[in-house]
Amino acid sequence: LRGLHLGSKDRSSLSSNYIMGEIPSTISQMFQLQSLSLDHNLLTGSIPDAIGTLTSLTVLDLSWNRLNGPLPNITGLKELSRLFIDHNYLNGTVNELSELTKLEEVDISNNDL
């Protein structure tokens, strides 16, 4: 994903594009992003802590990738209403999701959470 421009400043969908590699921490520079869909790709590595700084996000879809490790702190994503991280290799706990009061849809299945 390095050097890739993700489209409009508020919504980016790169679903089902066979994208390989890690999500760069520079994703934090897209601070106006409201929707990020990177599902159904070949993304590896952990979800960067920088995801937690995208405070305008309402939708985050990282499902059906090869992401691993714990879910980073996303308690700052107060506008998040849809979270899909299913079908990865994530582990750890998700207790902090209870702090996201606007969450309406969540899928964390098929992980070690």
MMTF fields as JSON, N, C-alpha, C and O atoms, coordinates in Angstrom:
{
  "mmtfVersion": "1.0.0",
  "mmtfProducer": "UNKNOWN",
  "numBonds": 451,
  "numAtoms": 452,
  "numGroups": 113,
  "numChains": 1,
  "numModels": 1,
  "chainsPerModel": [1],
  "groupsPerChain": [113],
  "chainIdList": ["A"],
  "bondAtomList": [4, 2, 8, 6, 12, 10, 16, 14, 20, 18, 24, 22, 28, 26, 32, 30, 36, 34, 40, 38, 44, 42, 48, 46, 52, 50, 56, 54, 60, 58, 64, 62, 68, 66, 72, 70, 76, 74, 80, 78, 84, 82, 88, 86, 92, 90, 96, 94, 100, 98, 104, 102, 108, 106, 112, 110, 116, 114, 120, 118, 124, 122, 128, 126, 132, 130, 136, 134, 140, 138, 144, 142, 148, 146, 152, 150, 156, 154, 160, 158, 164, 162, 168, 166, 172, 170, 176, 174, 180, 178, 184, 182, 188, 186, 192, 190, 196, 194, 200, 198, 204, 202, 208, 206, 212, 210, 216, 214, 220, 218, 224, 222, 228, 226, 232, 230, 236, 234, 240, 238, 244, 242, 248, 246, 252, 250, 256, 254, 260, 258, 264, 262, 268, 266, 272, 270, 276, 274, 280, 278, 284, 282, 288, 286, 292, 290, 296, 294, 300, 298, 304, 302, 308, 306, 312, 310, 316, 314, 320, 318, 324, 322, 328, 326, 332, 330, 336, 334, 340, 338, 344, 342, 348, 346, 352, 350, 356, 354, 360, 358, 364, 362, 368, 366, 372, 370, 376, 374, 380, 378, 384, 382, 388, 386, 392, 390, 396, 394, 400, 398, 404, 402, 408, 406, 412, 410, 416, 414, 420, 418, 424, 422, 428, 426, 432, 430, 436, 434, 440, 438, 444, 442, 448, 446],
  "bondOrderList": [1, 1, 1, 1, 1, 1, 1, 1, 1, 1, 1, 1, 1, 1, 1, 1, 1, 1, 1, 1, 1, 1, 1, 1, 1, 1, 1, 1, 1, 1, 1, 1, 1, 1, 1, 1, 1, 1, 1, 1, 1, 1, 1, 1, 1, 1, 1, 1, 1, 1, 1, 1, 1, 1, 1, 1, 1, 1, 1, 1, 1, 1, 1, 1, 1, 1, 1, 1, 1, 1, 1, 1, 1, 1, 1, 1, 1, 1, 1, 1, 1, 1, 1, 1, 1, 1, 1, 1, 1, 1, 1, 1, 1, 1, 1, 1, 1, 1, 1, 1, 1, 1, 1, 1, 1, 1, 1, 1, 1, 1, 1, 1],
  "groupList": [{"groupName": "LEU", "atomNameList": ["N", "CA", "C", "O"], "elementList": ["N", "C", "C", "O"], "formalChargeList": [0, 0, 0, 0], "bondAtomList": [1, 0, 2, 1, 3, 2], "bondOrderList": [1, 1, 2], "singleLetterCode": "L", "chemCompType": "L-PEPTIDE LINKING"}, {"groupName": "ARG", "atomNameList": ["N", "CA", "C", "O"], "elementList": ["N", "C", "C", "O"], "formalChargeList": [0, 0, 0, 0], "bondAtomList": [1, 0, 2, 1, 3, 2], "bondOrderList": [1, 1, 2], "singleLetterCode": "R", "chemCompType": "L-PEPTIDE LINKING"}, {"groupName": "GLY", "atomNameList": ["N", "CA", "C", "O"], "elementList": ["N", "C", "C", "O"], "formalChargeList": [0, 0, 0, 0], "bondAtomList": [1, 0, 2, 1, 3, 2], "bondOrderList": [1, 1, 2], "singleLetterCode": "G", "chemCompType": "PEPTIDE LINKING"}, {"groupName": "HIS", "atomNameList": ["N", "CA", "C", "O"], "elementList": ["N", "C", "C", "O"], "formalChargeList": [0, 0, 0, 0], "bondAtomList": [1, 0, 2, 1, 3, 2], "bondOrderList": [1, 1, 2], "singleLetterCode": "H", "chemCompType": "L-PEPTIDE LINKING"}, {"groupName": "SER", "atomNameList": ["N", "CA", "C", "O"], "elementList": ["N", "C", "C", "O"], "formalChargeList": [0, 0, 0, 0], "bondAtomList": [1, 0, 2, 1, 3, 2], "bondOrderList": [1, 1, 2], "singleLetterCode": "S", "chemCompType": "L-PEPTIDE LINKING"}, {"groupName": "LYS", "atomNameList": ["N", "CA", "C", "O"], "elementList": ["N", "C", "C", "O"], "formalChargeList": [0, 0, 0, 0], "bondAtomList": [1, 0, 2, 1, 3, 2], "bondOrderList": [1, 1, 2], "singleLetterCode": "K", "chemCompType": "L-PEPTIDE LINKING"}, {"groupName": "ASP", "atomNameList": ["N", "CA", "C", "O"], "elementList": ["N", "C", "C", "O"], "formalChargeList": [0, 0, 0, 0], "bondAtomList": [1, 0, 2, 1, 3, 2], "bondOrderList": [1, 1, 2], "singleLetterCode": "D", "chemCompType": "L-PEPTIDE LINKING"}, {"groupName": "ASN", "atomNameList": ["N", "CA", "C", "O"], "elementList": ["N", "C", "C", "O"], "formalChargeList": [0, 0, 0, 0], "bondAtomList": [1, 0, 2, 1, 3, 2], "bondOrderList": [1, 1, 2], "singleLetterCode": "N", "chemCompType": "L-PEPTIDE LINKING"}, {"groupName": "TYR", "atomNameList": ["N", "CA", "C", "O"], "elementList": ["N", "C", "C", "O"], "formalChargeList": [0, 0, 0, 0], "bondAtomList": [1, 0, 2, 1, 3, 2], "bondOrderList": [1, 1, 2], "singleLetterCode": "Y", "chemCompType": "L-PEPTIDE LINKING"}, {"groupName": "ILE", "atomNameList": ["N", "CA", "C", "O"], "elementList": ["N", "C", "C", "O"], "formalChargeList": [0, 0, 0, 0], "bondAtomList": [1, 0, 2, 1, 3, 2], "bondOrderList": [1, 1, 2], "singleLetterCode": "I", "chemCompType": "L-PEPTIDE LINKING"}, {"groupName": "MET", "atomNameList": ["N", "CA", "C", "O"], "elementList": ["N", "C", "C", "O"], "formalChargeList": [0, 0, 0, 0], "bondAtomList": [1, 0, 2, 1, 3, 2], "bondOrderList": [1, 1, 2], "singleLetterCode": "M", "chemCompType": "L-PEPTIDE LINKING"}, {"groupName": "GLU", "atomNameList": ["N", "CA", "C", "O"], "elementList": ["N", "C", "C", "O"], "formalChargeList": [0, 0, 0, 0], "bondAtomList": [1, 0, 2, 1, 3, 2], "bondOrderList": [1, 1, 2], "singleLetterCode": "E", "chemCompType": "L-PEPTIDE LINKING"}, {"groupName": "PRO", "atomNameList": ["N", "CA", "C", "O"], "elementList": ["N", "C", "C", "O"], "formalChargeList": [0, 0, 0, 0], "bondAtomList": [1, 0, 2, 1, 3, 2], "bondOrderList": [1, 1, 2], "singleLetterCode": "P", "chemCompType": "L-PEPTIDE LINKING"}, {"groupName": "THR", "atomNameList": ["N", "CA", "C", "O"], "elementList": ["N", "C", "C", "O"], "formalChargeList": [0, 0, 0, 0], "bondAtomList": [1, 0, 2, 1, 3, 2], "bondOrderList": [1, 1, 2], "singleLetterCode": "T", "chemCompType": "L-PEPTIDE LINKING"}, {"groupName": "GLN", "atomNameList": ["N", "CA", "C", "O"], "elementList": ["N", "C", "C", "O"], "formalChargeList": [0, 0, 0, 0], "bondAtomList": [1, 0, 2, 1, 3, 2], "bondOrderList": [1, 1, 2], "singleLetterCode": "Q", "chemCompType": "L-PEPTIDE LINKING"}, {"groupName": "PHE", "atomNameList": ["N", "CA", "C", "O"], "elementList": ["N", "C", "C", "O"], "formalChargeList": [0, 0, 0, 0], "bondAtomList": [1, 0, 2, 1, 3, 2], "bondOrderList": [1, 1, 2], "singleLetterCode": "F", "chemCompType": "L-PEPTIDE LINKING"}, {"groupName": "ALA", "atomNameList": ["N", "CA", "C", "O"], "elementList": ["N", "C", "C", "O"], "formalChargeList": [0, 0, 0, 0], "bondAtomList": [1, 0, 2, 1, 3, 2], "bondOrderList": [1, 1, 2], "singleLetterCode": "A", "chemCompType": "L-PEPTIDE LINKING"}, {"groupName": "VAL", "atomNameList": ["N", "CA", "C", "O"], "elementList": ["N", "C", "C", "O"], "formalChargeList": [0, 0, 0, 0], "bondAtomList": [1, 0, 2, 1, 3, 2], "bondOrderList": [1, 1, 2], "singleLetterCode": "V", "chemCompType": "L-PEPTIDE LINKING"}, {"groupName": "TRP", "atomNameList": ["N", "CA", "C", "O"], "elementList": ["N", "C", "C", "O"], "formalChargeList": [0, 0, 0, 0], "bondAtomList": [1, 0, 2, 1, 3, 2], "bondOrderList": [1, 1, 2], "singleLetterCode": "W", "chemCompType": "L-PEPTIDE LINKING"}],
  "groupTypeList": [0, 1, 2, 0, 3, 0, 2, 4, 5, 6, 1, 4, 4, 0, 4, 4, 7, 8, 9, 10, 2, 11, 9, 12, 4, 13, 9, 4, 14, 10, 15, 14, 0, 14, 4, 0, 4, 0, 6, 3, 7, 0, 0, 13, 2, 4, 9, 12, 6, 16, 9, 2, 13, 0, 13, 4, 0, 13, 17, 0, 6, 0, 4, 18, 7, 1, 0, 7, 2, 12, 0, 12, 7, 9, 13, 2, 0, 5, 11, 0, 4, 1, 0, 15, 9, 6, 3, 7, 8, 0, 7, 2, 13, 17, 7, 11, 0, 4, 11, 0, 13, 5, 0, 11, 11, 17, 6, 9, 4, 7, 7, 6, 0],
  "groupIdList": [1, 2, 3, 4, 5, 6, 7, 8, 9, 10, 11, 12, 13, 14, 15, 16, 17, 18, 19, 20, 21, 22, 23, 24, 25, 26, 27, 28, 29, 30, 31, 32, 33, 34, 35, 36, 37, 38, 39, 40, 41, 42, 43, 44, 45, 46, 47, 48, 49, 50, 51, 52, 53, 54, 55, 56, 57, 58, 59, 60, 61, 62, 63, 64, 65, 66, 67, 68, 69, 70, 71, 72, 73, 74, 75, 76, 77, 78, 79, 80, 81, 82, 83, 84, 85, 86, 87, 88, 89, 90, 91, 92, 93, 94, 95, 96, 97, 98, 99, 100, 101, 102, 103, 104, 105, 106, 107, 108, 109, 110, 111, 112, 113],
  "secStructList": [7, 6, 6, 7, 7, 7, 1, 1, 1, 1, 3, 3, 3, 7, 6, 6, 1, 7, 7, 3, 3, 7, 7, 7, 4, 4, 4, 4, 4, 7, 6, 6, 7, 7, 3, 3, 3, 7, 7, 1, 1, 3, 3, 3, 3, 7, 7, 7, 4, 4, 4, 4, 4, 7, 6, 6, 7, 1, 3, 3, 3, 7, 7, 1, 1, 3, 3, 3, 3, 3, 7, 7, 7, 7, 6, 6, 7, 6, 6, 7, 7, 3, 3, 3, 7, 7, 1, 1, 3, 3, 3, 1, 7, 7, 4, 4, 4, 4, 4, 7, 6, 6, 7, 7, 3, 3, 3, 7, 7, 1, 1, 5, 7],
  "xCoordList": [0.805, 0.0, 0.842, 0.303, 2.126, 2.981, 2.883, 3.026, 2.639, 2.583, 1.268, 1.113, 0.325, -0.955, -1.902, -2.057, -2.528, -3.527, -4.865, -5.279, -5.541, -6.734, -8.017, -9.089, -7.964, -9.186, -9.588, -8.742, -10.889, -11.391, -10.914, -10.446, -11.044, -10.524, -11.384, -10.931, -12.625, -13.462, -13.872, -14.233, -13.83, -14.229, -13.251, -12.953, -12.768, -11.859, -12.201, -12.274, -12.411, -12.683, -11.709, -11.672, -10.938, -10.015, -10.293, -9.373, -11.548, -11.974, -11.654, -11.747, -11.278, -11.088, -10.133, -10.443, -8.982, -7.988, -6.676, -5.694, -6.646, -5.435, -4.247, -3.107, -4.518, -3.458, -2.683, -3.263, -1.353, -0.467, 0.324, 0.492, 0.805, 1.667, 0.957, -0.128, 1.592, 1.077, 0.367, 0.629, -0.525, -1.167, -0.147, 0.283, 0.249, 1.302, 0.78, -0.394, 1.66, 1.272, 0.94, 0.3, 1.371, 1.066, -0.415, -0.846, -1.191, -2.642, -3.201, -4.264, -2.493, -2.942, -3.015, -3.692, -2.345, -2.389, -3.736, -4.03, -4.54, -5.867, -6.904, -7.908, -6.652, -7.436, -8.896, -9.709, -9.267, -10.664, -11.432, -12.627, -10.753, -11.356, -12.543, -12.432, -13.676, -14.886, -15.155, -15.757, -14.721, -14.969, -13.714, -13.179, -13.255, -12.081, -12.411, -12.642, -12.429, -12.728, -11.545, -11.288, -10.84, -9.704, -9.943, -9.003, -11.206, -11.569, -11.246, -11.083, -11.16, -10.922, -9.661, -9.689, -8.57, -7.26, -6.29, -6.713, -5.016, -3.979, -3.093, -1.879, -3.701, -2.945, -2.401, -3.083, -1.164, -0.496, -0.023, -0.177, 0.556, 1.068, -0.05, -1.173, 0.274, -0.713, -1.445, -0.988, -2.577, -3.303, -2.529, -2.343, -2.074, -1.234, -2.007, -3.205, -1.297, -1.891, -2.489, -3.428, -1.942, -2.402, -3.882, -4.52, -4.436, -5.875, -6.679, -7.723, -6.197, -6.887, -6.917, -7.607, -6.178, -6.16, -7.118, -7.263, -7.773, -8.695, -10.076, -11.011, -10.185, -11.356, -12.633, -13.706, -12.561, -13.764, -14.354, -15.429, -13.658, -14.128, -15.494, -15.731, -16.383, -17.669, -17.714, -18.445, -16.936, -16.88, -15.428, -14.618, -15.109, -13.79, -13.984, -14.499, -13.569, -13.703, -12.339, -11.814, -11.783, -10.498, -10.67, -9.706, -11.881, -12.185, -11.54, -11.161, -11.434, -10.931, -9.542, -9.326, -8.625, -7.223, -6.384, -6.885, -5.124, -4.213, -3.577, -2.414, -4.345, -3.848, -3.717, -4.52, -2.685, -2.461, -2.144, -2.013, -2.024, -1.705, -2.964, -4.079, -2.774, -3.931, -4.551, -3.908, -5.792, -6.472, -5.861, -5.766, -5.439, -4.869, -5.953, -7.141, -5.546, -6.492, -7.298, -6.757, -8.592, -9.458, -10.543, -11.56, -10.327, -11.334, -11.54, -12.543, -10.623, -10.782, -11.7, -12.02, -12.127, -12.986, -14.453, -15.244, -14.794, -16.118, -17.256, -18.411, -16.963, -18.002, -18.214, -19.122, -17.385, -17.428, -18.766, -19.162, -19.451, -20.729, -20.676, -21.524, -19.684, -19.56, -18.1, -17.218, -17.859, -16.51, -16.514, -17.216, -15.729, -15.616, -14.139, -13.388, -13.74, -12.352, -12.329, -11.332, -13.43, -13.568, -12.636, -12.136, -12.429, -11.616, -10.192, -9.722, -9.53, -8.116, -7.467, -8.019, -6.314, -5.606, -5.355, -4.307, -6.304, -6.161, -6.338, -7.055, -5.677, -5.792, -5.87, -5.705, -6.121, -6.202, -7.638, -8.499, -7.885, -9.214, -9.822, -9.129, -11.11, -11.835, -12.727, -13.754, -12.343, -13.139, -13.42, -14.486, -12.48, -12.629, -13.741, -14.153, -14.223, -15.304, -16.558, -17.372, -16.72, -17.89, -17.881, -18.921, -16.729, -16.62, -17.071, -17.261, -17.239, -17.648, -19.174, -19.751, -19.802, -21.251, -22.058, -23.257, -21.443, -22.173, -22.108, -22.702, -21.387, -21.267, -22.632, -23.323, -23.007, -24.266, -24.035, -24.817, -22.963, -22.634, -21.183, -20.284, -20.965, -19.609, -19.502, -20.392, -18.413, -18.109, -16.642, -15.766, -16.382, -15.01, -14.782, -13.807, -15.691, -15.636, -14.408, -13.763, -14.121, -13.007, -11.666, -10.9, -11.404, -10.153, -9.892, -10.653, -8.844, -8.585, -8.841, -8.055, -9.932, -10.284, -11.189, -11.597],
  "yCoordList": [-1.207, 0.0, 1.261, 2.354, 1.145, 2.311, 3.147, 2.634, 4.437, 5.35, 5.342, 6.049, 4.556, 4.443, 5.524, 5.72, 6.218, 7.215, 6.509, 5.854, 6.638, 5.858, 6.494, 6.131, 7.394, 7.962, 9.237, 10.051, 9.412, 10.657, 10.825, 9.884, 12.041, 12.331, 11.763, 11.698, 11.344, 10.849, 9.382, 8.768, 8.806, 7.406, 6.71, 7.198, 5.565, 4.804, 3.331, 2.743, 2.745, 1.319, 0.695, 1.033, -0.213, -0.984, -2.467, -3.284, -2.797, -4.178, -5.051, -4.614, -6.278, -7.307, -6.887, -7.035, -6.368, -5.933, -6.705, -6.316, -7.782, -8.592, -7.762, -8.012, -6.785, -5.934, -6.729, -7.347, -6.706, -7.429, -6.443, -5.283, -6.915, -6.108, -5.654, -6.131, -4.719, -4.228, -2.898, -2.165, -2.599, -1.286, -0.324, -0.524, 0.704, 1.606, 2.505, 2.874, 2.846, 3.747, 5.143, 5.932, 5.446, 6.756, 6.897, 7.956, 5.86, 5.951, 7.052, 7.607, 7.36, 8.412, 9.776, 10.672, 9.952, 11.224, 11.448, 12.55, 10.412, 10.519, 10.773, 10.067, 11.78, 12.037, 12.366, 12.279, 12.743, 13.041, 11.819, 11.902, 10.699, 9.484, 9.057, 8.945, 8.82, 8.377, 6.893, 6.242, 6.357, 4.96, 4.368, 4.91, 3.256, 2.571, 1.096, 0.38, 0.654, -0.745, -1.352, -1.042, -2.213, -2.933, -4.439, -5.233, -4.807, -6.214, -7.018, -6.475, -8.34, -9.296, -8.965, -8.881, -8.781, -8.585, -9.587, -10.589, -9.332, -10.211, -9.446, -9.649, -8.565, -7.744, -8.603, -9.497, -8.321, -9.08, -8.131, -6.914, -8.715, -7.926, -7.531, -8.026, -6.64, -6.216, -4.964, -4.262, -4.71, -3.469, -2.362, -2.435, -1.344, -0.324, 0.506, 0.745, 0.933, 1.799, 3.052, 3.633, 3.469, 4.693, 4.632, 5.675, 3.44, 3.303, 3.982, 4.579, 3.89, 4.469, 5.978, 6.571, 6.614, 8.086, 8.642, 9.858, 7.763, 8.197, 8.445, 7.675, 9.511, 9.754, 10.057, 10.09, 10.278, 10.511, 9.225, 9.249, 8.104, 6.84, 6.446, 6.462, 6.092, 5.5, 4.039, 3.244, 3.677, 2.302, 1.871, 2.566, 0.722, 0.125, -1.343, -2.122, -1.709, -3.086, -3.609, -3.248, -4.463, -5.107, -6.62, -7.369, -7.057, -8.488, -9.227, -8.638, -10.548, -11.44, -11.037, -10.877, -10.881, -10.634, -11.638, -12.683, -11.329, -12.19, -11.396, -11.607, -10.491, -9.641, -10.452, -11.347, -10.128, -10.882, -9.944, -8.733, -10.525, -9.751, -9.198, -9.497, -8.39, -7.835, -6.658, -6.012, -6.396, -5.208, -4.0, -3.992, -2.972, -1.797, -1.034, -1.324, -0.083, 0.734, 1.582, 2.457, 1.31, 2.074, 2.826, 3.223, 3.013, 3.687, 5.144, 5.746, 5.716, 7.087, 7.2, 8.307, 6.072, 6.086, 6.195, 5.28, 7.293, 7.505, 7.531, 7.339, 7.761, 7.807, 6.458, 6.312, 5.475, 4.178, 3.478, 3.246, 3.147, 2.452, 1.038, 0.203, 0.77, -0.54, -0.981, -0.286, -2.141, -2.685, -4.137, -4.977, -4.415, -5.764, -6.139, -5.62, -7.043, -7.519, -9.055, -9.688, -9.622, -11.073, -11.71, -11.06, -13.012, -13.826, -13.29, -13.038, -13.124, -12.774, -13.721, -14.775, -13.345, -14.134, -13.277, -13.39, -12.433, -11.516, -12.267, -13.266, -11.778, -12.414, -11.352, -10.16, -11.796, -10.87, -10.648, -11.509, -9.489, -9.179, -8.011, -7.257, -7.89, -6.797, -6.056, -5.495, -6.053, -5.424, -3.953, -3.446, -3.27, -1.832, -1.506, -0.351, -2.499, -2.241, -1.738, -1.04, -2.08, -1.618, -0.107, 0.48, 0.531, 1.982, 2.719, 3.935, 1.994, 2.588, 2.544, 1.599, 3.564, 3.56, 3.674, 3.394, 4.074, 4.192, 2.932, 2.879, 1.915, 0.665, 0.011, -0.262, -0.236, -0.899, -2.285, -3.205, -2.434, -3.706, -4.055, -3.235, -5.276, -5.743, -7.188, -7.994, -7.518, -8.909, -9.134, -8.597, -9.928, -10.265, -11.777, -12.301, -12.466, -13.928, -14.424, -13.684, -15.683, -16.363, -15.681, -15.43, -15.391, -14.891, -15.647, -16.548, -15.292, -15.848, -14.794, -14.642, -14.076, -12.991, -13.523, -12.769],
  "zCoordList": [0.0, 0.0, 0.0, -0.178, 0.191, 0.27, -1.001, -2.111, -0.822, -1.951, -2.697, -3.693, -2.231, -2.907, -2.421, -1.215, -3.333, -2.976, -2.904, -3.861, -1.774, -1.522, -2.019, -1.535, -2.932, -3.483, -2.792, -2.42, -2.62, -2.049, -0.624, 0.016, -0.147, 1.178, 2.295, 3.438, 1.997, 3.071, 2.942, 3.945, 1.751, 1.578, 0.632, -0.458, 1.082, 0.238, 0.307, 1.386, -0.859, -0.94, -1.923, -3.106, -1.398, -2.232, -2.027, -1.987, -1.902, -1.683, -2.885, -4.032, -2.606, -3.638, -4.752, -5.934, -4.369, -5.35, -5.27, -5.902, -4.509, -4.348, -3.867, -4.259, -3.025, -2.474, -1.439, -0.546, -1.571, -0.657, 0.179, -0.198, 1.313, 2.154, 3.412, 3.744, 4.107, 5.373, 5.19, 4.236, 6.103, 6.129, 6.723, 7.859, 6.0, 6.51, 7.625, 7.644, 8.543, 9.635, 9.113, 9.809, 7.897, 7.309, 6.984, 6.528, 7.209, 7.024, 7.925, 7.648, 8.984, 9.917, 9.242, 9.747, 8.129, 7.407, 6.729, 6.266, 6.672, 6.053, 7.145, 7.237, 7.962, 9.159, 8.889, 9.809, 7.659, 7.329, 6.847, 6.562, 6.758, 6.237, 7.091, 8.312, 6.444, 7.14, 6.921, 7.775, 5.801, 5.495, 4.861, 3.894, 5.412, 4.882, 4.71, 5.684, 3.461, 3.138, 2.396, 1.233, 3.095, 2.524, 2.584, 2.607, 2.609, 2.749, 1.491, 0.398, 1.693, 0.607, -0.192, -1.42, 0.524, -0.085, 0.519, 1.095, 0.395, 0.932, 1.906, 1.94, 2.698, 3.642, 4.775, 5.277, 5.172, 6.226, 7.315, 7.215, 8.355, 9.461, 10.41, 10.314, 11.316, 12.301, 11.821, 10.919, 12.438, 12.159, 12.861, 14.075, 12.146, 12.778, 13.807, 13.662, 14.841, 15.862, 15.242, 15.786, 14.1, 13.428, 13.061, 12.918, 12.906, 12.619, 13.725, 13.463, 14.94, 16.09, 16.112, 16.941, 15.214, 15.158, 14.116, 13.991, 13.367, 12.311, 12.921, 12.702, 13.674, 14.52, 13.747, 14.349, 12.445, 11.645, 11.076, 10.477, 11.258, 10.679, 11.218, 12.426, 10.307, 10.68, 10.257, 10.849, 9.233, 8.74, 8.601, 7.987, 9.174, 9.019, 8.668, 9.47, 7.469, 7.005, 6.581, 5.528, 7.42, 7.144, 7.063, 7.217, 6.825, 6.832, 5.657, 4.645, 5.845, 4.807, 4.287, 3.086, 5.224, 4.909, 5.681, 6.095, 5.873, 6.639, 7.775, 8.12, 8.345, 9.427, 10.704, 10.969, 11.505, 12.736, 13.892, 13.715, 15.068, 16.262, 16.916, 16.49, 17.955, 18.668, 17.934, 17.106, 18.249, 17.754, 18.451, 19.678, 17.7, 18.362, 19.127, 18.984, 19.917, 20.667, 19.687, 19.012, 19.619, 18.719, 19.502, 18.932, 20.782, 21.601, 21.198, 21.581, 20.444, 19.963, 18.758, 18.326, 18.211, 17.024, 17.45, 17.221, 18.053, 18.662, 17.643, 18.022, 16.365, 15.329, 14.649, 13.831, 14.982, 14.3, 14.543, 15.685, 13.448, 13.555, 12.962, 13.275, 12.11, 11.478, 11.514, 11.01, 12.115, 12.237, 11.779, 12.34, 10.763, 10.228, 10.163, 9.337, 11.043, 11.059, 11.007, 11.353, 10.575, 10.533, 9.503, 8.585, 9.7, 8.789, 8.634, 7.524, 9.759, 9.827, 10.834, 11.148, 11.329, 12.341, 13.579, 14.214, 13.914, 15.044, 16.36, 16.424, 17.409, 18.718, 19.807, 19.547, 21.008, 22.135, 22.568, 22.382, 23.145, 23.659, 22.891, 22.207, 23.024, 22.356, 23.357, 22.975, 24.617, 25.666, 25.385, 25.737, 24.759, 24.52, 23.523, 23.416, 22.802, 21.851, 22.562, 21.957, 23.821, 24.575, 24.769, 25.071, 24.602, 24.732, 23.468, 23.492, 22.385, 21.115, 21.027, 20.49, 21.553, 21.756, 20.469, 20.481, 19.361, 18.096, 17.242, 16.165, 17.718, 16.959, 16.798, 17.779, 15.555, 15.245, 14.652, 14.891, 13.88, 13.245, 13.544, 13.358, 14.007, 14.329, 13.893, 14.166, 13.214, 12.916, 13.22, 12.542, 14.238, 14.631, 14.537, 15.075, 13.849, 13.777, 13.013, 12.27, 13.225, 12.557, 12.798, 11.868, 14.059, 14.575, 15.886, 16.239, 16.593, 17.921, 18.989, 19.925, 18.845, 19.777, 20.874, 21.757]
}
